[in-house]
Amino acid sequence: QVQLVESGGGLVQSGGSLRLSCAASGISFSVYAMSWYRQAPGKERELVAQITSSGRTNYADSVKGRFVISRDSAKKSVYLQMNSLKPEDTAVYYCRSALNYIEYWGQGTQVTVSS
């Protein structure tokens, strides 16, 4: 059974930092591309950052220079370090794994940034 379990969300003041974690099980983690998405109330889910199996990264323009995605194959985990948080970063953050046409999603973790 495949599971992606996110953790690390919470309430933080504007300018603060949070580190999200996503622990994967039931997949050959090292071959999957991993990514973080977010969905704010009333908005569509959007890509925040992604990291390929080889470690190549890509970021949404809105988070470039503030967020860093990383992965640890030994721990089967992907991380999102979020710095200089803004109220507009408030959303539910989801972890996604993808390999060709196969994808899995976590349940999400809430991030709330107060002004």
Protein Blocks (a to p, Z undefined) as FASTA:
>chain_A
ZZdddehiacddehiacddddddehiafklpccddddddehiacddfbdcdfkopacddf
klgokaccdddfklopacdddehiafklgccddddddehjaccddebjaddddZZ
